[in-house]
Amino acid sequence: MLEARDLTKTFRIYRHPAARLWEGLAGGVRHRRATALAGVSFRVARGESVAVLGGNGAGKSTLLKLIAGVLLPDRGTVRAAGRVRALLELGAGLEPQLSGAANIRTLGLLLGMSEGEIAARREAIAAFSGLGEALARPVRTYSSGMAMRLAFAVAAHSDPEILLVDEAFAVGDAPFRARCRAWLADFRRGGGTLLVVSHDLAAVAELAQRGLVLERGRLVADLPVGEAVDFYLARTAAPAAARWEEEPAEHPRLAAARLAGARSGSGEVTCGERVLLDVELAGGRRPAAVVVAMAVRDRFGQTLYATDSGARGLRLELPAGGARRLRFAFAADLQPGRYTVALGLAREDSPLEWRDAALELVVVAGQRRFTGVVDLAARLERTA
């Protein structure tokens, strides 16, 4: 259905906006080449769903644009047996000055639909988007989520056989994401092929069967999706201890954090072991009352537990230019695996800082056995 062979793409990075005019006039070329993709090859079968994983700058969006024909490769080929439809950069193809209703026609034509097909499916597209009366307004008045709802609704009714999606669900609200996922499930059952880029690992695990992992433009893994997620997270694992060195700031900030087992003294703990999270704060130019938050997340980015110093009844007064240390203690009642800990800092009236996946918590098997993610320590009692 879809095959990429030796896909390679480089871009020119100019040192100055007017550099093109200077080439050959002032001592040579004023640009450098950056490789976005280097020799990427893979196949996707009909009806298969594949996720492309990787950090920022790994080449994910470039790969989708090459498959969609938006970009041409420097070397390599793409073969697609079927109608390719793409949802790439947010708002691509939308005319801001036109209404949402008028943009249904514009996007439909860009996606290869005929005037007759657009007219016949207009009501279904409008209903799927859920935009209602907002379709009469100019798209420039839309939020990013509304724009994506319109774009996805048109793409879903353009009879795609191969659908390319780049972060389309990141901005939609929960009901629309549910509608999209239901449509994608039907699309796959009908033999449709999906290639999706997303940093939402929970969505990736639900939508995809395979995962391609890109690093600096190279394909480093092609695995079943669960194994691909684990591979990607292992390559980008957060440390068990971190220090964030910065110049004295106007506002309070997170200065350092360390995660350890109460018995082991390391970031690797046994299931059920007590975990100690030590956080160091640095004061700003003025004294401030602050709140420190923490969240434990699984490998798909889903929050398993979150709390903050205010919720635990601790009032933190941070002196100007001073420091404070505090400790969260909790039980690692989790299945063996890798987890991340996010940290946040706020004044009592406004957020100041958030560090996503600041630390990594590794839970290994112990004596406790349970099914699921979290051990709720259920007890069974006979009541009659």
C-alpha positions as CSV (number, residue, x, y, z in Angstrom):
1,M,0.0,0.0,0.0
2,L,2.8,2.5,1.0
3,E,6.5,2.1,0.5
4,A,9.4,4.5,1.2
5,R,12.9,3.7,-0.1
6,D,16.0,5.6,0.9
7,L,14.2,8.9,1.5
8,T,16.7,11.7,2.0
9,K,16.0,15.4,2.4
10,T,18.2,18.3,3.2
11,F,17.4,22.0,3.6
12,R,19.5,25.2,3.2
13,I,19.8,27.2,6.4
14,Y,20.7,30.8,5.5
15,R,22.7,33.0,7.8
16,H,20.8,36.2,6.8
17,P,17.4,36.9,5.2
18,A,19.2,38.5,2.2
19,A,21.9,35.8,1.9
20,R,20.6,34.6,-1.5
21,L,21.6,38.0,-3.0
22,W,25.1,37.7,-1.5
23,E,26.0,34.3,-2.9
24,G,29.1,34.6,-5.1
25,L,29.4,38.4,-4.2
26,A,31.0,38.4,-0.8
27,G,33.3,35.4,-0.4
28,G,31.1,32.4,-1.2
29,V,27.8,30.8,-0.2
30,R,26.1,32.2,2.9
31,H,24.3,29.0,4.0
32,R,24.7,25.6,5.5
33,R,22.9,22.4,4.8
34,A,20.8,20.6,7.5
35,T,19.8,17.0,7.0
36,A,16.1,16.4,7.9
37,L,16.0,12.7,6.7
38,A,18.8,10.3,5.8
39,G,18.1,7.1,4.0
40,V,14.7,6.2,5.6
41,S,13.0,3.0,4.2
42,F,9.9,1.2,5.3
43,R,6.7,-0.4,4.1
44,V,3.1,-0.1,5.4
45,A,0.5,-2.7,4.4
46,R,-3.1,-2.0,3.4
47,G,-5.2,-1.6,6.6
48,E,-2.2,-1.1,8.8
49,S,-1.8,1.8,11.3
50,V,1.7,3.1,11.9
51,A,2.9,5.8,14.3
52,V,6.0,7.9,13.8
53,L,7.8,8.7,17.0
54,G,10.7,11.0,17.8
55,G,11.7,14.2,19.5
56,N,11.5,17.7,18.0
57,G,13.6,17.9,14.9
58,A,13.8,14.2,14.4
59,G,12.2,14.4,10.8
60,K,8.7,13.3,11.5
61,S,6.8,16.1,9.8
62,T,9.3,16.1,6.9
63,L,8.6,12.4,6.3
64,L,4.8,13.0,6.1
65,K,5.3,15.9,3.7
66,L,7.5,13.8,1.4
67,I,4.8,11.1,1.4
68,A,2.1,13.6,0.7
69,G,4.1,15.1,-2.1
70,V,4.3,18.6,-0.5
71,L,8.1,18.2,-0.6
72,L,10.3,16.4,-3.1
73,P,13.1,14.2,-1.8
74,D,16.8,14.8,-2.7
75,R,17.1,11.1,-3.0
76,G,14.8,8.1,-2.7
77,T,11.2,7.3,-3.8
78,V,7.7,7.0,-2.3
79,R,5.1,4.6,-3.8
80,A,1.5,4.8,-2.6
81,A,-1.2,2.5,-4.0
82,G,-4.3,4.5,-3.2
83,R,-5.7,8.0,-2.6
84,V,-3.4,9.9,-0.2
85,R,-5.0,12.5,2.0
86,A,-3.0,14.6,4.5
87,L,-3.7,16.7,7.6
88,L,-0.3,18.3,8.1
89,E,0.4,21.7,9.6
90,L,-2.4,23.2,11.6
91,G,-4.6,25.4,9.4
92,A,-2.8,24.5,6.1
93,G,-5.2,25.1,3.2
94,L,-7.6,27.3,5.2
95,E,-8.3,30.8,3.9
96,P,-8.6,33.0,7.1
97,Q,-10.9,35.6,5.5
98,L,-13.5,33.1,4.2
99,S,-16.1,31.5,6.4
100,G,-15.9,28.0,7.6
101,A,-18.6,27.0,5.1
102,A,-16.7,28.5,2.2
103,N,-13.5,26.7,3.4
104,I,-15.3,23.3,3.2
105,R,-15.2,23.8,-0.6
106,T,-11.6,25.1,-0.6
107,L,-10.2,22.2,1.4
108,G,-12.3,19.7,-0.5
109,L,-10.9,20.9,-3.8
110,L,-7.3,20.8,-2.4
111,L,-8.0,17.2,-1.2
112,G,-9.1,16.1,-4.7
113,M,-12.9,16.1,-4.3
114,S,-15.1,17.2,-7.2
115,E,-17.6,20.0,-6.9
116,G,-20.4,17.4,-6.9
117,E,-18.8,15.4,-4.1
118,I,-18.4,18.5,-2.0
119,A,-22.0,19.5,-2.5
120,A,-23.3,16.0,-1.7
121,R,-21.2,15.8,1.5
122,R,-21.4,19.3,2.8
123,E,-24.1,18.6,5.5
124,A,-22.3,15.5,6.7
125,I,-19.0,17.5,7.0
126,A,-20.7,20.3,8.9
127,A,-22.3,17.8,11.3
128,F,-19.0,16.0,11.9
129,S,-17.2,19.2,12.6
130,G,-19.7,20.2,15.3
131,L,-19.1,23.8,14.6
132,G,-22.7,24.7,14.1
133,E,-23.3,28.5,13.6
134,A,-19.6,29.1,13.7
135,L,-19.4,27.9,10.1
136,A,-20.8,31.2,9.0
137,R,-17.9,33.1,10.7
138,P,-14.5,33.8,9.1
139,V,-11.9,31.2,9.9
140,R,-9.6,34.0,11.3
141,T,-12.0,34.1,14.3
142,Y,-11.5,30.3,15.0
143,S,-9.4,28.8,17.7
144,S,-6.8,26.3,16.7
145,G,-9.0,23.5,17.9
146,M,-12.0,24.8,15.7
147,A,-9.7,25.0,12.7
148,M,-8.5,21.4,13.1
149,R,-12.1,20.2,13.6
150,L,-13.0,21.7,10.2
151,A,-9.9,20.3,8.5
152,F,-10.4,16.8,9.9
153,A,-14.1,16.8,9.0
154,V,-13.3,17.6,5.4
155,A,-10.5,15.0,5.2
156,A,-12.7,12.3,6.7
157,H,-15.3,12.8,3.9
158,S,-12.8,12.9,1.1
159,D,-12.7,9.1,0.6
160,P,-9.0,8.6,1.8
161,E,-7.3,5.2,1.3
162,I,-4.1,6.4,3.0
163,L,-4.4,9.1,5.7
164,L,-1.4,11.1,7.0
165,V,-2.1,12.9,10.3
166,D,0.4,15.2,12.0
167,E,-0.6,16.1,15.6
168,A,-4.2,16.6,14.5
169,F,-5.6,15.7,18.0
170,A,-3.3,17.9,20.1
171,V,-5.7,20.8,19.9
172,G,-9.2,19.2,19.8
173,D,-11.5,19.0,22.7
174,A,-12.3,15.7,24.3
175,P,-15.7,15.0,22.5
176,F,-14.1,15.8,19.1
177,R,-11.1,13.6,19.8
178,A,-13.5,10.7,20.7
179,R,-15.4,11.3,17.4
180,C,-12.1,11.3,15.5
181,R,-10.9,8.0,17.1
182,A,-14.2,6.3,16.4
183,W,-14.0,7.4,12.8
184,L,-10.4,6.2,12.6
185,A,-11.4,2.8,14.0
186,D,-14.0,2.4,11.3
187,F,-11.5,3.7,8.7
188,R,-9.0,0.9,9.7
189,R,-11.7,-1.8,9.8
190,G,-12.6,-0.8,6.2
191,G,-9.0,-1.4,5.0
192,G,-7.8,2.2,5.4
193,T,-4.1,2.8,6.0
194,L,-3.0,5.3,8.6
195,L,0.4,7.0,9.2
196,V,0.2,9.3,12.3
197,V,2.7,11.6,14.0
198,S,1.9,12.5,17.6
199,H,3.6,13.3,21.0
200,D,0.4,12.0,22.7
201,L,1.7,8.5,23.4
202,A,-1.6,7.4,24.8
203,A,-3.3,8.2,21.5
204,V,-0.4,6.5,19.6
205,A,-0.9,3.3,21.6
206,E,-4.6,3.3,20.9
207,L,-4.4,4.1,17.1
208,A,-1.3,2.3,15.9
209,Q,-0.1,-1.2,15.5
210,R,3.5,-0.4,14.7
211,G,5.9,2.4,15.6
212,L,8.7,3.9,13.6
213,V,11.3,5.8,15.8
214,L,13.3,8.6,14.2
215,E,16.4,10.2,15.6
216,R,18.1,13.0,13.7
217,G,16.6,12.0,10.5
218,R,17.4,8.3,10.7
219,L,15.1,5.4,11.3
220,V,16.4,3.7,14.4
221,A,13.6,1.3,15.2
222,D,10.6,-0.4,13.5
223,L,8.7,-2.3,16.2
224,P,5.2,-3.2,17.5
225,V,3.8,0.0,18.9
226,G,4.2,-0.8,22.6
227,E,7.9,-1.8,22.1
228,A,8.4,1.3,20.0
229,V,7.1,3.5,22.8
230,D,9.4,1.8,25.3
231,F,12.4,2.1,22.9
232,Y,11.7,5.8,22.4
233,L,11.2,6.6,26.1
234,A,14.4,4.6,27.0
235,R,16.4,6.8,24.5
236,T,15.0,10.0,26.0
237,A,14.8,9.0,29.6
238,A,14.9,11.7,32.2
239,P,17.5,11.5,35.0
240,A,16.7,10.5,38.6
241,A,18.3,13.7,39.8
242,A,18.6,17.1,38.1
243,R,19.9,20.6,38.8
244,W,18.7,23.6,36.8
245,E,21.4,26.3,36.9
246,E,20.2,29.8,36.1
247,E,21.1,33.3,36.9
248,P,19.2,34.9,39.9
249,A,15.7,35.5,38.6
250,E,13.0,38.0,39.2
251,H,10.7,35.2,40.3
252,P,11.1,32.1,42.4
253,R,12.2,29.0,40.5
254,L,12.8,25.2,40.7
255,A,16.5,24.8,41.4
256,A,17.0,21.0,41.8
257,A,15.2,17.7,42.4
258,R,16.1,14.2,43.3
259,L,14.1,11.0,43.3
260,A,15.2,8.0,45.4
261,G,13.8,4.9,47.2
262,A,13.8,5.2,51.0
263,R,15.7,1.9,51.2
264,S,17.7,1.8,48.0
265,G,18.9,5.4,47.8
266,S,18.6,5.3,44.0
267,G,16.0,6.2,41.3
268,E,15.2,2.5,40.9
269,V,12.7,1.3,43.4
270,T,10.9,-1.9,44.2
271,C,7.1,-2.2,43.7
272,G,5.5,-0.9,46.9
273,E,8.7,0.7,48.2
274,R,8.5,4.2,49.7
275,V,9.8,6.9,47.4
276,L,11.3,10.2,48.4
277,L,11.1,13.2,46.1
278,D,13.4,16.0,47.3
279,V,12.8,19.5,45.7
280,E,15.0,22.6,46.1
281,L,13.6,26.0,45.4
282,A,15.5,29.3,44.8
283,G,13.9,32.6,45.8
284,G,13.4,35.6,43.5
285,R,14.0,39.3,44.2
286,R,11.1,39.5,46.6
287,P,9.7,37.2,49.2
288,A,6.8,35.0,48.0
289,A,4.4,32.4,49.1
290,V,4.6,29.5,46.6
291,V,3.0,26.1,45.8
292,V,5.0,23.2,44.5
293,A,3.2,20.5,42.5
294,M,4.2,17.0,41.4
295,A,2.7,14.4,39.1
296,V,3.6,10.8,38.3
297,R,2.8,9.7,34.7
298,D,3.0,6.5,32.9
299,R,4.9,5.9,29.6
300,F,1.9,7.2,27.6
301,G,1.9,10.5,29.4
302,Q,-1.3,9.7,31.4
303,T,-1.3,11.2,34.9
304,L,-1.6,8.5,37.5
305,Y,-1.3,10.7,40.6
306,A,-0.8,14.4,41.2
307,T,-0.7,16.6,44.3
308,D,0.8,19.9,45.5
309,S,2.1,21.4,48.7
310,G,-1.1,23.4,49.2
311,A,-3.3,20.4,48.9
312,R,-1.1,18.6,51.5
313,G,-1.6,21.6,53.9
314,L,2.0,23.0,53.7
315,R,2.4,26.7,53.4
316,L,5.8,27.6,51.8
317,E,7.2,31.1,52.3
318,L,10.3,31.6,50.1
319,P,12.6,34.5,51.2
320,A,14.1,36.9,48.7
321,G,17.3,35.4,47.2
322,G,17.0,32.4,49.7
323,A,16.3,28.7,49.3
324,R,13.9,26.1,50.6
325,R,13.8,22.4,50.5
326,L,10.8,20.1,50.8
327,R,10.2,16.4,50.4
328,F,7.2,14.5,48.9
329,A,7.0,10.9,50.2
330,F,4.8,8.3,48.5
331,A,4.5,4.6,47.9
332,A,5.5,3.1,44.5
333,D,2.3,1.0,44.3
334,L,2.8,0.6,40.5
335,Q,3.4,-2.1,38.1
336,P,7.1,-2.6,37.1
337,G,8.1,-0.1,34.4
338,R,9.3,3.4,33.7
339,Y,7.4,6.4,34.9
340,T,8.1,10.2,34.8
341,V,7.7,12.8,37.4
342,A,6.6,16.3,36.4
343,L,7.3,19.3,38.7
344,G,5.6,22.7,38.9
345,L,5.9,25.9,40.8
346,A,3.4,28.6,41.3
347,R,2.6,31.6,43.4
348,E,-0.7,31.2,45.2
349,D,-2.3,33.3,42.4
350,S,-0.3,32.5,39.3
351,P,1.8,29.7,37.7
352,L,5.6,30.3,37.4
353,E,7.2,27.2,36.0
354,W,6.4,23.7,34.8
355,R,9.0,21.0,34.0
356,D,7.4,18.1,32.2
357,A,9.1,14.7,32.6
358,A,11.7,16.3,34.9
359,L,12.7,13.0,36.5
360,E,12.4,9.3,35.8
361,L,11.1,6.7,38.3
362,V,11.9,3.1,37.5
363,V,9.8,0.5,39.4
364,V,11.1,-3.1,39.5
365,A,9.2,-6.2,40.5
366,G,8.9,-7.2,44.1
367,Q,6.8,-9.5,46.3
368,R,3.5,-7.8,45.5
369,R,1.4,-9.0,42.6
370,F,-1.6,-7.3,41.0
371,T,-3.2,-6.7,37.7
372,G,-3.5,-3.2,36.2
373,V,-1.3,-0.1,36.6
374,V,-1.9,1.0,40.2
375,D,-2.3,-1.2,43.4
376,L,-5.3,0.1,45.2
377,A,-4.7,-2.4,48.1
378,A,-8.2,-3.8,47.9
379,R,-9.3,-5.9,50.9
380,L,-11.9,-8.7,50.8
381,E,-14.3,-9.1,53.7
382,R,-17.3,-11.4,54.2
383,T,-20.2,-9.2,55.2
384,A,-23.0,-11.8,55.5
